[in-house]
């Protein structure tokens, strides 16, 4: 007699970092039910699969039609799986005005690596970060512990950034005795801010 051996339907798992797109590349997937002795490379898995949602968290693979296999011992027909979408670590930048402290408010920061379609207002970034120095010029952000993000697709864990502190425009006040001119000596002025 003869015996027909049918291909094994794959169970796929993987992780990816949030990018705003509900797809995952084959390179980010692995088969969790390979027969002993078989390898991921031997599958010849290529293309991409569709996720049930692009957002951070455990996401089912809702369509495998964009994937293909070269191995005939396995099949995508009847295959299933899920992917864990990890939050994206933000990269912060900004141009705060000099205030004499090393603190920079969330309102003075922007996220330079937002996924396409996401907006800064949708992040819910609040609090303040600490700069390496308080003076005008480029300052790295040395602590983000005072910040928080409400949007779960992004994280401050592993985040980084730097700001360029801008000079503070001074407000001058003063008084002098009338002398018939429109000029005033610096000695007669004080900085009020």
C-alpha positions as CSV (number, residue, x, y, z in Angstrom):
1,X,0.0,0.0,0.0
2,X,0.9,3.6,-0.1
3,X,0.8,6.4,2.5
4,X,0.3,10.0,1.6
5,X,2.1,12.4,3.9
6,X,0.4,15.8,4.0
7,X,2.3,19.0,4.7
8,X,2.1,20.3,8.2
9,X,0.2,23.6,8.7
10,X,2.6,26.1,10.3
11,X,2.0,27.9,13.6
12,X,3.7,31.2,13.3
13,X,4.9,33.6,16.1
14,X,7.0,36.7,16.2
15,X,7.6,40.2,17.4
16,X,7.9,43.5,15.7
17,X,8.1,47.1,16.9
18,X,5.1,49.3,16.3
19,X,5.3,51.2,13.0
20,X,1.6,52.0,12.5
21,X,1.2,49.3,9.8
22,X,-0.9,46.1,10.2
23,X,1.6,43.8,8.6
24,X,4.6,41.8,9.6
25,X,7.6,40.7,7.4
26,X,8.4,37.1,7.1
27,X,11.8,37.8,8.6
28,X,10.1,38.7,11.9
29,X,8.2,35.4,12.0
30,X,9.2,31.9,13.1
31,X,7.5,28.6,13.1
32,X,6.9,27.2,16.6
33,X,5.9,23.7,15.4
34,X,8.9,22.7,13.2
35,X,9.7,19.0,13.2
36,X,12.9,18.1,14.9
37,X,15.9,18.6,12.5
38,X,14.1,21.1,10.3
39,X,15.2,24.8,10.4
40,X,13.6,28.2,10.0
41,X,15.9,28.9,7.0
42,X,14.8,25.6,5.4
43,X,11.2,26.8,5.3
44,X,12.0,29.5,2.7
45,X,9.4,31.8,4.3
46,X,9.1,35.1,2.5
47,X,6.6,38.0,2.0
48,X,4.5,39.5,4.8
49,X,1.4,38.6,6.8
50,X,-1.5,40.9,7.9
51,X,-2.1,41.6,11.5
52,X,-5.6,42.0,13.1
53,X,-4.4,45.4,14.4
54,X,-1.3,47.6,14.0
55,X,-1.3,48.6,17.7
56,X,1.0,47.4,20.5
57,X,0.1,44.1,22.1
58,X,-0.6,40.5,21.1
59,X,-2.1,40.5,17.6
60,X,-3.5,37.6,15.7
61,X,-2.3,37.0,12.1
62,X,-5.5,37.7,10.2
63,X,-4.2,36.9,6.7
64,X,-1.3,34.9,5.5
65,X,-2.0,35.4,1.8
66,X,1.1,37.6,1.4
67,X,3.4,34.8,2.6
68,X,5.0,32.0,0.6
69,X,7.0,28.9,1.4
70,X,9.6,27.0,-0.6
71,X,9.4,23.9,1.7
72,X,6.9,21.3,0.5
73,X,6.8,19.7,4.0
74,X,4.9,22.6,5.4
75,X,1.9,24.6,4.3
76,X,0.3,28.0,5.0
77,X,-3.2,26.5,4.3
78,X,-4.7,26.2,7.7
79,X,-1.7,27.9,9.3
80,X,-2.3,30.3,12.3
81,X,-0.3,32.4,14.6
82,X,0.2,35.7,16.5
83,X,2.7,38.5,16.8
84,X,3.6,40.7,19.7
85,X,3.8,44.3,18.6
86,X,6.2,46.1,20.9
87,X,5.8,49.8,21.7
88,X,8.2,52.1,19.8
89,X,10.8,53.9,21.9
90,X,10.5,57.6,21.1
91,X,13.2,59.9,19.9
92,X,12.8,63.4,21.4
93,X,13.9,66.8,20.2
94,X,13.0,70.4,20.8
95,X,14.0,74.0,21.1
96,X,13.2,75.2,24.6
97,X,14.1,78.8,25.6
98,X,16.7,79.2,28.3
99,X,15.1,79.3,31.8
100,X,18.1,78.8,34.1
101,X,17.3,75.2,34.9
102,X,18.0,71.8,33.4
103,X,14.3,71.0,33.1
104,X,12.5,71.0,29.8
105,X,8.7,70.7,29.7
106,X,6.9,68.1,27.5
107,X,5.3,71.0,25.7
108,X,8.7,72.0,24.4
109,X,9.5,68.5,23.1
110,X,8.6,66.8,19.9
111,X,8.8,63.2,18.9
112,X,10.8,62.9,15.7
113,X,10.0,59.2,15.0
114,X,6.2,59.1,14.9
115,X,4.7,56.4,12.8
116,X,3.0,57.7,9.6
117,X,-0.5,58.9,10.4
118,X,0.1,59.4,14.1
119,X,0.1,62.9,15.5
120,X,2.0,64.5,18.4
121,X,-1.3,65.4,20.2
122,X,-2.2,61.8,20.1
123,X,0.8,60.8,22.3
124,X,-0.3,62.4,25.5
125,X,3.2,63.4,26.4
126,X,3.3,65.2,29.8
127,X,5.7,66.1,32.5
128,X,9.3,67.2,32.1
129,X,12.7,65.8,31.1
130,X,16.2,66.7,32.4
131,X,18.9,68.1,30.2
132,X,22.7,67.6,30.7
133,X,23.1,71.3,31.0
134,X,21.1,74.5,31.4
135,X,22.9,76.8,29.0
136,X,22.2,77.8,25.4
137,X,23.2,75.3,22.8
138,X,22.8,71.5,22.2
139,X,21.9,69.6,25.3
140,X,21.3,65.9,25.5
141,X,18.3,64.6,27.6
142,X,19.9,62.8,30.5
143,X,16.7,61.7,32.3
144,X,13.2,61.1,31.0
145,X,11.8,59.8,34.4
146,X,9.7,62.9,34.8
147,X,7.8,62.3,31.5
148,X,4.9,60.0,30.7
149,X,3.2,58.9,27.5
150,X,-0.5,58.0,27.5
151,X,-0.4,56.3,24.0
152,X,0.5,52.6,24.5
153,X,2.1,52.3,21.0
154,X,5.0,54.4,22.2
155,X,7.4,54.1,25.2
156,X,10.0,56.1,27.1
157,X,11.9,52.9,27.9
158,X,14.9,53.0,25.7
159,X,14.0,56.5,24.5
160,X,16.6,59.1,23.7
161,X,16.9,62.7,22.5
162,X,18.5,66.1,22.6
163,X,17.3,69.7,22.5
164,X,18.8,73.0,21.4
165,X,18.3,75.6,24.1
166,X,17.5,79.0,22.6
167,X,18.6,82.3,24.1
168,X,16.1,84.1,26.2
169,X,15.0,87.5,24.7
170,X,15.5,90.0,27.5
171,X,12.9,92.6,28.6
172,X,14.6,95.9,29.5
173,X,13.2,98.6,31.8
174,X,14.8,101.7,33.2
175,X,14.7,105.4,33.8
176,X,16.8,108.4,33.0
177,X,16.8,112.1,33.2
178,X,15.6,114.0,30.2
179,X,18.6,115.1,28.0
180,X,17.0,115.9,24.7
181,X,18.2,112.7,23.0
182,X,16.6,109.4,22.1
183,X,19.4,107.2,23.4
184,X,19.7,105.6,26.8
185,X,22.9,104.3,28.4
186,X,23.1,100.6,29.4
187,X,23.8,101.7,33.0
188,X,20.3,103.1,33.1
189,X,18.6,99.8,32.1
190,X,17.8,96.6,34.0
191,X,16.7,93.2,32.8
192,X,13.3,92.5,34.2
193,X,13.0,88.8,33.2
